[in-house]
Amino acid sequence: MRRILIFIFLAVFSFLMLVPYVWMLLLSFKPQVEIAQANTILPATWTINNYIKVFQTVPIIRWFFNSLFVTLTATVIILFTSSLVGFIFAKFVFALKNLIFWFILATMMITPQVTMIPSFLLISELGLYDKLPSLILPGMVGGFGIFLCRQFIEDIPNSLCEAALIDGAHPFYVYFRIIVPLIRPAVGALAIFTFLLYWNEYMLPLLYLNKVENMTISLAISFFSTQRTTDIGAIMATATLVMLPVTIVFFVLQKQFIRGIAITGMK
């Protein structure tokens, strides 16, 4: 009976979580007239005109590859910087190490809105405004990634690193050939979180990008909403297209994603 009750509880809440996504998908296949009437759940007339309108109205393919470039580049950079800095904090001894590490952790408590204006001014001074690198530069080093990698690397025995150093290995060689393979679960979890974060990022592209050809796919959702009209069908079709890559990533890396959530609560 207890297992049945747990199953019913999970089924009900899973259904409630899926309702908005199913509703979004159904609206994307409805004509605008049916959406305005709002008297049926399933489309009376299934149509793909909303998707056709999206591809004909905006350069959605260009935006898709812009988002893909920013997301993949930022993910690779953050994985490298987080694992390398985490290795330094875990295995090296230097002055004020703990103080600097606590300072990095403190940056995780600062909301992005606080640093938005200074970051914008810095991007403008560097001449990166309205360019895709402006979305990558502010997040090249992250406190969460450093913390996660450092906690994992601390559990690796120092004897492994010391043996490699005695054999003549360079510290970077120790990092790349010994440390990185051993923290693969943490790196995989961090990669998934970073990919989702940058793919769904809306505020930074809205702040740093101006030209239509430089925009990312997350901005496409607001493209069909103006002060006078709102094309709900096109918005829902765009939202479905935005969510599609993330859904594929989740189903392909589902085990790593669930494991990553568990990892973030462990030392």
N, C-alpha and C positions, 0 to 999 in steps of 0.2 A: 504493500500500500504506500509506503514512503517513497519508493522509486517511482510509482505511478504519479504521485502528487508532484514530485520533482519534475517529471517529464511534462506534466500538464502545465506547470508553472513556466518552464523554459519554452514550451511551445507557444503559450499565449504571448509572452514577452517577445519572442522571436517574430511572431506574426505582427505585433505592434511596430516593431522596428522595420519590418519589410514593407509595411503599408505605404509610406511615402515614396519609396523607390518604385513599387509597382504602380502607384498612382502617376508618378512622373512618366513612366514608360507608356502607360495607356494614353495619357494626354498627348504624348508626342505623336501618336498615330491617329489622333482625332482631327477632323476639320475644325476650322476656327468657329464655325456656326455652332457645332455641338459643344465646344468648350464654353462658349458664351451662354448657352442654354443650361448647361450643368444639370441635366436631368437623367443622365445615364452614367453608369460606371464603365461598362465596356463600350468601345466605339461602335455606333450603329453602322458607320461607313469607315472601314479601315483605309488609311491613306498614308503615303510617304511624302506628301507634298511639303510637310514641315522640314524634313531632312533635305529635300531638293532645294528649298528656299535657303537653308543654311549654307549649302555648298555654293549656291549661285550668288548669294548676297555678300558673304564675307570670305576672305582667303583662309578658310578653316584648315586646309592642308598646310599652308605656310605657318599658321599659328601652332599647329600640332607639332611640327618639326622644331619650331622655336622652343616650345615647352620641353620637348624631348632633349634638345641640346642643353638647355639650362639645367634640367633635372639630372641627366646623366653626368654632366660635367661637375655640378655641385656635389653630387653623391660621391664620385670618385675622389674629389679633393677633400671632402670632409672625412671620408674613410681613411685617407692617408694621414691627414693632420691629426685626427683624433687618436689613431693607433700609435703614431710616432710620439706625440706629446704624452700620451698615456704611458708608453714605454719609458720615457725619460723620467716621469714622476714616480713610476713604480720601481725602477731598478737603479737609478742614479742618485747619488748623494751630493747635494750642493746647498749653499746658504739660502735660507729663507724658503726652502722648498715647500713646507707645509703652509706657510703664509700665502705664498703665490697660489697654491692649489686652492686654498679656501677663498681667495679672491676670485678665482675662475668660477668656483661654485656659486659665489655671490652674484655673478652676472646672470645666472639662470633665474634669479628672482626679479630681474628688471624686465618690465613689460616692453614689448617692441615699440609701443607708442611713445615711450620716453626717448628712445634713441632715433626715432623716425626723422626728426628735423636735422639733427647733427649728421646723420647718415646721408640725407639728401644733399646737404651742403657739401659734404666730402665728395660725394659722387659727382656733383656739378663741378667742383674745383679740379677733379681728376679728368674732366672731359668725357665722362662715361654716361652722361645723361642721354636717355633715349637709345641706349645700346644694351644688348643682352648681357654683356659682362657685369652691368650694374646690378643684376639680380643675383650674381654669383659671389661677387666680392664681399658684401657685408656678412655672409655666413660661411666663409671659408674655414673658420675655426669656431667650434661650438663647445660650450661647457658640458653639455649632456654627453656628447660623444667622448670627450676626454675622460669624464668621470666613469663612464661605462667601461671603456677600455682599460683604464688604470686599475679598476677593481678586479678585472679578470687577470691582468698581467701580474698583479701582486700575488696571486695564488700559484703562479708558475715558480718552481724551485729555482733559487739563485744558482744552484750548482750547474744547471744546464747552461746558463749564460757564462758562468765562470769557466766551465770546461771549454766552451767555444773560444773564449778570449785567450785561454792558455795555449790553445792550438793555433793561435795567430789570427783569429777572425776579427774583422773590424766591427765596431759596435753596430753600424748600419747593417752589416751582414747578419749579425745576431738577430737584429730586429726583423729583417726581411725573411730569413730562412728558418728561424726558430720560433720567434714570438708570434708572427702573423698566422702561421698554420695552426698554432695552439689556441688562438682566440677566434677561430673562425665562427663559432656560434654568436659571439658578441658582435663581430663585424657584420655577419649576415643580418642580425636584428637591427643594427644601426643603419644598414643599407636600406632596409625596407622602410623604416621610419623616415629616413631622409628623403627617399623617393616620394613617399606619400606627402610629405610636408611641402616639397618644392613643386610637385605636380598640381597640388590644390592651392598653391599660394595665389592670393588675389590682391592683397594690399600693395605689395612691392611693385608688381607690374603696373598697377594703377598709378602709383606714385612716380615711377622712374621712366615709364615708356609713354611716348606721345604719338609717333607715327603708326599708322594702321599695320604696315607690313612687319613692324617689330614687336607687335603684341603677342601675348601668349594665349593659349586656348582657354584659360580660366576667365579672361576678360570677354570672351565671346558671349557669355551668359548675359552680361549687361548691355551688349550691343543692340539687342532687339527691344530694349526697354527705354523709352524716352519720356519726356514730360507729358506728351499728349497721348501716346499710344503704347500699348504693351502687347507684343505678339507672344502670347503664352505658349502656343504650339511650337514656335521656333525656339523659344527659351527652353522648353522641355526637351526638344530634340537635341539642342546643344548640350544640355546637362547630361543627357544620356551618352552622347559622344565623349564628353569629358570624363565620365565615370567608367567608360568601357576599358581603357588601358589599366586603370587601377583595379578593376574587377578581375582582369586577366592576371595581373601580378599577384593578387590575393589568392586566386585559386591555384596558381602554379607554385607559390611559396607559402601555402597555407600553414604547413607544419612549422616552417621557420618563423612565420609571423606569430603564431600562438606561443612558440617557444621563446620568442623575443619578448613577449609580454611577461612571461614567467621569469625570464632572465633579469629584466629591469628591477625586479623585486628581490633579487639575490645579490650577495656580495660578489 
